Amino acid sequence: MPTILISGTNRGIGLEFARQYAQDGWRVYACCRHPDKARALQQLAEKHKNISLHALDVADHKQIDTLAGELHDVPIDILLNNAGVYAGASDESLGTLNYEMWGKSFRVNTLAAAKMAEVFLDNVACGEKKLIVALSSLMGSMADNGSGGSYLYRSSKAALNAVMVSLAVDLKPRRIGVLVLHPGWVKTDMGGPDAEISAETSVRGMRAVMDKFKLKDSGRFIAYDGQELPW
Ligand SMILES: NC(=O)c1ccc[n+]([C@@H]2O[C@H](COP(=O)([O-])OP(=O)(O)OC[C@H]3O[C@@H](n4cnc5c(N)ncnc54)[C@H](OP(=O)(O)O)[C@@H]3O)[C@@H](O)[C@H]2O)c1
């Protein structure tokens, strides 16, 4: 049974990833900050016995280490860094930039992916698929930035992209692949109700990209519809 560990599975895109992979018979290690309060995820886990729930605040390195200790002998095919934050228009805008929140955005959107890769590296190396994935955003692309603003989010996702490219280079000799994905503009709490696509469409598309992944694709930045994106 293939295995996947996903962060931020209590709502939005992460919950949909957990749903689709569980339905397809994967063993899903579904992580979120408060499993005891994650009603939708609990219901999913009641339906699919191949889902287990794990407490994980990705900003808390001690919690990441604890989870890695609990799962130390578990092969992980895909390590999926999904959890992310957008601080909100006021905190993200020139003139009212929230520098404390900027640090928090980096901790969740950037540093967590590096820390997760460090501590789960042996698990991924033992998996068959050997893939580390981060949900980035086209907003992290400097080439695409024609509208400015969103300083915290754009910079933390751009830095995430840099982390993932270094991981791709460093891990290629171990035959571990790295993918940077853009989910599209998705109807979730973060994307809002006016977004272009459903979480179901986004996740189906990203799963297709991951299914097709070959080591030669490592370090690429790809959208849910398979389109290659500029850095
Ligand atoms: N929606 C879009 O249009 C869009 C576009 C581009 C990229 N993305 C990226 O896609 C990913 C998922 O986004 P989404 O739309 O599903 O967002 P969302 O609906 O806001 O959900 C965010 C998820 O991240 C979790 N999270 C936040 N901080 C965390 C932390 N410190 N530790 C663990 N989990 C934490 C949240 O958990 P809590 O409930 O505990 O806060 C929640 O499960 C993010 O990385 C986002 O940047 C989304």
PDBQT file of the ligand as one rigid body, heavy atoms in Angstrom, charges set to zero:
ROOT
HETATM    1  N1  LIG A 301      -6.343  28.311  -2.214  1.00  0.00    +0.000 N 
HETATM    2  C1  LIG A 301      -5.578  28.823  -3.159  1.00  0.00    +0.000 C 
HETATM    3  O1  LIG A 301      -6.081  29.468  -4.104  1.00  0.00    +0.000 OA
HETATM    4  C2  LIG A 301      -4.086  28.586  -3.146  1.00  0.00    +0.000 A 
HETATM    5  C3  LIG A 301      -3.346  29.115  -4.220  1.00  0.00    +0.000 A 
HETATM    6  C4  LIG A 301      -1.966  28.911  -4.242  1.00  0.00    +0.000 A 
HETATM    7  C5  LIG A 301      -1.356  28.175  -3.234  1.00  0.00    +0.000 A 
HETATM    8  N2  LIG A 301      -2.109  27.685  -2.196  1.00  0.00    +0.000 N 
HETATM    9  C6  LIG A 301      -1.381  26.923  -1.166  1.00  0.00    +0.000 C 
HETATM   10  O2  LIG A 301      -2.020  25.668  -0.973  1.00  0.00    +0.000 OA
HETATM   11  C7  LIG A 301      -1.859  25.246   0.392  1.00  0.00    +0.000 C 
HETATM   12  C8  LIG A 301      -3.222  24.914   0.988  1.00  0.00    +0.000 C 
HETATM   13  O3  LIG A 301      -4.030  26.075   0.894  1.00  0.00    +0.000 OA
HETATM   14  P1  LIG A 301      -5.592  26.114   1.204  1.00  0.00    +0.000 P 
HETATM   15  O4  LIG A 301      -6.212  26.907   0.131  1.00  0.00    +0.000 OA
HETATM   16  O5  LIG A 301      -6.106  24.761   1.513  1.00  0.00    +0.000 OA
HETATM   17  O6  LIG A 301      -5.566  27.020   2.525  1.00  0.00    +0.000 OA
HETATM   18  P2  LIG A 301      -6.531  27.037   3.800  1.00  0.00    +0.000 P 
HETATM   19  O7  LIG A 301      -7.898  26.654   3.389  1.00  0.00    +0.000 OA
HETATM   20  O8  LIG A 301      -6.302  28.361   4.426  1.00  0.00    +0.000 OA
HETATM   21  O9  LIG A 301      -5.899  25.887   4.712  1.00  0.00    +0.000 OA
HETATM   22  C9  LIG A 301      -4.606  26.050   5.214  1.00  0.00    +0.000 C 
HETATM   23  C10 LIG A 301      -4.220  24.784   5.959  1.00  0.00    +0.000 C 
HETATM   24  O10 LIG A 301      -2.884  24.981   6.474  1.00  0.00    +0.000 OA
HETATM   25  C11 LIG A 301      -2.943  24.703   7.863  1.00  0.00    +0.000 C 
HETATM   26  N3  LIG A 301      -1.934  25.416   8.632  1.00  0.00    +0.000 N 
HETATM   27  C12 LIG A 301      -1.715  26.747   8.745  1.00  0.00    +0.000 A 
HETATM   28  N4  LIG A 301      -0.714  26.983   9.625  1.00  0.00    +0.000 NA
HETATM   29  C13 LIG A 301      -0.306  25.777  10.085  1.00  0.00    +0.000 A 
HETATM   30  C14 LIG A 301       0.654  25.342  11.009  1.00  0.00    +0.000 A 
HETATM   31  N5  LIG A 301       1.430  26.213  11.676  1.00  0.00    +0.000 N 
HETATM   32  N6  LIG A 301       0.800  24.016  11.232  1.00  0.00    +0.000 NA
HETATM   33  C15 LIG A 301       0.033  23.127  10.584  1.00  0.00    +0.000 A 
HETATM   34  N7  LIG A 301      -0.931  23.455   9.715  1.00  0.00    +0.000 NA
HETATM   35  C16 LIG A 301      -1.095  24.777   9.472  1.00  0.00    +0.000 A 
HETATM   36  C17 LIG A 301      -4.338  25.114   8.292  1.00  0.00    +0.000 C 
HETATM   37  O11 LIG A 301      -4.613  24.565   9.570  1.00  0.00    +0.000 OA
HETATM   38  P3  LIG A 301      -5.448  25.403  10.714  1.00  0.00    +0.000 P 
HETATM   39  O12 LIG A 301      -6.902  25.189  10.410  1.00  0.00    +0.000 OA
HETATM   40  O13 LIG A 301      -4.982  24.782  11.983  1.00  0.00    +0.000 OA
HETATM   41  O14 LIG A 301      -5.050  26.845  10.570  1.00  0.00    +0.000 OA
HETATM   42  C18 LIG A 301      -5.139  24.518   7.149  1.00  0.00    +0.000 C 
HETATM   43  O15 LIG A 301      -5.287  23.139   7.319  1.00  0.00    +0.000 OA
HETATM   44  C19 LIG A 301      -1.141  26.403   1.098  1.00  0.00    +0.000 C 
HETATM   45  O16 LIG A 301       0.221  26.137   1.184  1.00  0.00    +0.000 OA
HETATM   46  C20 LIG A 301      -1.412  27.592   0.199  1.00  0.00    +0.000 C 
HETATM   47  O17 LIG A 301      -0.419  28.583   0.323  1.00  0.00    +0.000 OA
HETATM   48  C21 LIG A 301      -3.449  27.876  -2.130  1.00  0.00    +0.000 A 
ENDROOT
TORSDOF 0
